[in-house]
Each structure stands twice: as structure tokens, then as C-alpha cells.
Amino acid sequence: MRGRPHLFVSYDSEQALLPTWTQRVGVFLLLVFLVVLIPLQLVPGFGFLGEGDWMTLLGLVAIFAIGALGLHILSGLAGQVSLGHAFFMGLGAYTAAVLGGPTGASLFGMGLPIWVWLPAAGIVAALVGVIVAPTAVRVRGIYLAIVTLGLVFIGEWLFINLGRVTGGSQSGRRFPPLEFRLWGEEGEPLLDFNSDGAWFGVHLSSEVKTYLFLIVLLIVFAIVAKNIQRTRVGRAFMSIRDRDVAAEVMGVADAKNKALAFAISSFYAGVCGALWAVFIGRLIPEGFNLFLSVQFLAMLLIGGLGTITGTLLGAVFVTLLPRIVQDFTRLLGDTAEGSGIFAPLADVIVSTNLDDGGLISTLPGTSPGLTIFQFNLVLYGVLLIVFLIFEPLGLYGIWIRIRNYWKSWPFTY
């Protein structure tokens, strides 16, 4: 209703996917920005986002956002702490490798098309999630985190030793190409995301085509996650999260809904792992480790636990953070080697030679200071502590503060 956007006269209008016109217009503009302006390099001052390397990075953001949405359903809605996301991603990745990879004597492969191996990657991970769930739902809190942590170590051992499936330690295997075929490996694919071509009369690079495909998948998975939150199942998840004993007394099947949350989350993780492996092209089994699980947990905590918007914000922030740190470190290195007024300050932060004592090293190999990867680890830990103490709602909470300030301005008290 105009002038009173939060006045709802029916339950259907209140429970709509986008209940207010502000949200509808905002989502429409965001989609135009993501699907049209960025790929065609039409954003003033940010045309570089449509270049190949940034398209690749934004595609990775979309893939990780799908995995983060799965963890959001398990941890954000159902309140189950999980550190085993990397394990289910690995299951999805190697399911895709077996079903979609080329046939050969040294590695298993069936050469099936993407419309077979991509859903199968999620289904296999979901089935394993259902098998694990009865054990996991018997514990809660830190004990549940330890149980799921064990899955990561078990999975890493299995992935390293199943050489015919994974390619073995430190070597890995190539994953199926990102292309649509009706069946088999003969002839030209219907859609090939690995080569440049024209879509609807517009010439697009392979990176842009892949990015658009991943954005469409992200939109579909985000809508499904949002609808789950609005259904009876989603409300059961949230009741278990808030007070599981009271929810069970009121008739909510605790074990059943926790197992369902594990299954849905594992499906998302399996699809995410398959897309990530195909997107990268070659991964080693050691890539599905504890740090990968911590990254997804950081996405939820930094973005905002329990909200779709916060999950997506956290996925964008955490995935882009290493690139931002890398570019900023390179800029500081150039500044430190110069003679400007900021050179002494930059020299304290980065080390550009073996005799330097800077915090971050820009040198290859063993050198003083932290590598960019080590600095990212430290930064993740610092950000998690800061957000948990000062802003538990994460980036979404900061957005709420800004929005409320703007709505109440100039009466800010």
C-alpha cells in the first residue's frame, strides 16, 4: 500500500517472495546490473568487471554463493553447526568426475552430459547427508561441529587414496567440460561455455558465457532457498534453531527435520563442489580441506547468519577478499619502492626484499613476513572475531543500520 509499505491485509501478501515495491524494484535493478551491465562493460568506472579475469572471479562468487546458501539452510535456519561442508563438496565434485569425465583405463569416467552429472552430484551428496544425519542429530553445539569436522578428515583421506576416482594426491584429475550435450561425446555441443561465440546476436567471451550460466543457477538456488524459508518446513527449521525442546513438545519432528536440513544442505554443497571442480578444470584431493569449510562458515558469520541477503553478501565479500588483498598488497609494494610521502608507511606493511621486515611479503618463496595466503587466514580470523563481538548480524546488520538511519533522517534519535 502506497505510503505504508509494511501494512499487509492478508497472509499471502505478507508471505510473498518480495512483499514491497521497494524490494521488487531493487531486485530488478540488481539483476539488470549483474546480467546486462557488468558483462557488457556498461558500468561507468567499473568496466574492468567485464574483463576475463574478473568475469572468472565473479563466476567463482556465484558458485560459492550456492554452497553458502546450502550452509545457510543447515546453520542459519536449522541452527546446526557444521564444519563438514568441504566433504560434501568433494562428494559432488568426484560424482561429476565419474559420471561426466571421459572414459579411460586409468580413471573412472562415463562421459555423461551435464544434465545428468550435475543433479547427480547433489543427489549423491544429499544421500550421504541423510546417512550421516542420524548420528549427527544425536549431538548439538560444539559436539556436532566436532562430528562434522571428522567428516572432513575422513573425506580427505578417502579422496587421496581413491586414485582411480580422484587422480591421487598432488596430481588430481581433469573434470568434464562445461557444455550441454544431448548424449555422448560425438558432434558439436548444443551450448559450449568453453569457447567464444554469439548469444542473441551479441558476441560474448567464454568467461562471460560461463558467468551468465552460473548467475542463472544462483538465482534458481536462491529462490528455492527463500521459498524453503517461507514454507512449513522452513518454519520447523527455525523453531528447532530457536528452541529445539519446545519445538518438539509442540509437535515438530526434531530428528526428521534435522535430517532433512542435512540433506538439503548437502545437495547444495554437492552441486557447488561439482560446479567448482568443472569451473577450475583440475583440482587435487587436498583442496577439499578444513580451510574450505571455514571459508563457508565465514561467509555466513560475516554476511549475516539466518538471512539470504546476508549469505550472498558474505559470499561476495569472502570470495573477493583475497583478490582485493592481493591487488592492495601489490599497490603497497610499488609505493614502498617509490619515493612518495607514503613510501615509509608502505615499507612497514609490506616487505619487498630479504632484508625488509614488513608484515606482508611480496616476494616468491621463503621470505620475511606473511604470504598473502597466510595473511588471508589471519584476516578471516580477525573479521570473524570483530563481527561476532561488535556486529552479530554481519554485513546485513550494517545494511539494516544504514537503511534505518536513512528512513528516519533527519530524526535520527
TAZIGI-V223021 format. One line per field, one symbol per residue. phi: phi as a letter, one per 40 degrees, with the letter a starting at -180 (. if undefined). A space follows every 10 residues. Layout:
phi=???
This chain:
phi=.cgbcbcbba cccccccbcb cccccccccc cccccbcccc fbcdgbcccc cdcccccccc dccccccccc ccccccccgc cbbbcccccc dccccccccb cccaccbcab gccccbcccc cccccccccc ccddccccba gccccccccc cccccccccc cccccbggcg bgacbcccab bcagbcgccc bbccbcabbf gbcbcccccc dccccccccc cccccccccc ccccccdccc ccaccccccc hccccccccc cccccccdcc cccccccccc gabcdcccbc ccccdcccdc ccchcgbccc cccccccccc ddcccccccc ccccccccbc cccccccccb bbacccbccb cbccgcacgc cccccccccd cccccccccb accgcccccc cccccccccc ccc
